[in-house]
């Protein structure tokens, strides 16, 4: 099954998304991670589309969505939540599930506590929580604002295979697709990851954007957290606290993964599907 590609104006910015399983009523919003694109969700979206309509947006500054002309104010969770709220309102979704990897999980958490409270029925966080490790954030900040560039797509693929090794197992075909769906060519002909480097302003202008215990403690919906076994972003102590506070999440560790599981194996599909259909 192939998705359709759609565009909508949200908060004055054009947002791109893919849509899977349009014939279904029950809907899942599947939101990607910080420096990634909606196409990271292809595998799990295709699987879930047997029973759900799955909407996979590109955050502004990523993929095919518009880049912000006001990056220091718009590359932050508050604005991403506004975009998400505009998107689901235009899609006329009164009730839906949310699946978010890393940043996408943080958007879902804040939205579920604020503008989309009561409309998000179940929340799946893929290696994300209300507190992230400072060392890992600094690591991400160090490379995200100055993305590498290469002469060929093959070299970029080798780079992705190195920096995204913590995703766990991907087939050669999946690595190639990850590369080709997140590549943009620079004016000098070189290729680089497909995002606006200015999105790193989230860390320079919104230093506490990923400290969200207040929102977490206010949640009253079922939450499943998938934690990469060796994740340096979502530490085990934080995951344990998530079990005890707020919505008291179900936390499942994914073996042979760090930050963040690629959501591309039958075992990961089954964890998500069982939780959504419970």
HELIX and SHEET records of a PDB file:
HELIX    1   1 UNK A   38  UNK A   41  5                                   4    
HELIX    2   2 UNK A   42  UNK A   48  1                                   7    
HELIX    3   3 UNK A   71  UNK A   74  1                                   4    
HELIX    4   4 UNK A   77  UNK A   90  1                                  14    
HELIX    5   5 UNK A  103  UNK A  113  1                                  11    
HELIX    6   6 UNK A  134  UNK A  144  1                                  11    
HELIX    7   7 UNK A  153  UNK A  163  1                                  11    
HELIX    8   8 UNK A  165  UNK A  167  5                                   3    
HELIX    9   9 UNK A  172  UNK A  180  1                                   9    
HELIX   10  10 UNK A  197  UNK A  200  5                                   4    
HELIX   11  11 UNK A  201  UNK A  205  1                                   5    
HELIX   12  12 UNK A  213  UNK A  218  1                                   6    
HELIX   13  13 UNK A  236  UNK A  244  1                                   9    
HELIX   14  14 UNK A  266  UNK A  277  1                                  12    
SHEET    1   A 8 UNK A   4  UNK A  10  0                                        
SHEET    2   A 8 UNK A  13  UNK A  20 -1                                        
SHEET    3   A 8 UNK A  53  UNK A  57 -1                                        
SHEET    4   A 8 UNK A  27  UNK A  31  1                                        
SHEET    5   A 8 UNK A  96  UNK A 101  1                                        
SHEET    6   A 8 UNK A 120  UNK A 126  1                                        
SHEET    7   A 8 UNK A 222  UNK A 228  1                                        
SHEET    8   A 8 UNK A 250  UNK A 254  1                                        
SHEET    1   B 3 UNK A 149  UNK A 150  0                                        
SHEET    2   B 3 UNK A 191  UNK A 193 -1                                        
SHEET    3   B 3 UNK A 183  UNK A 185 -1                                        
END                                                                             
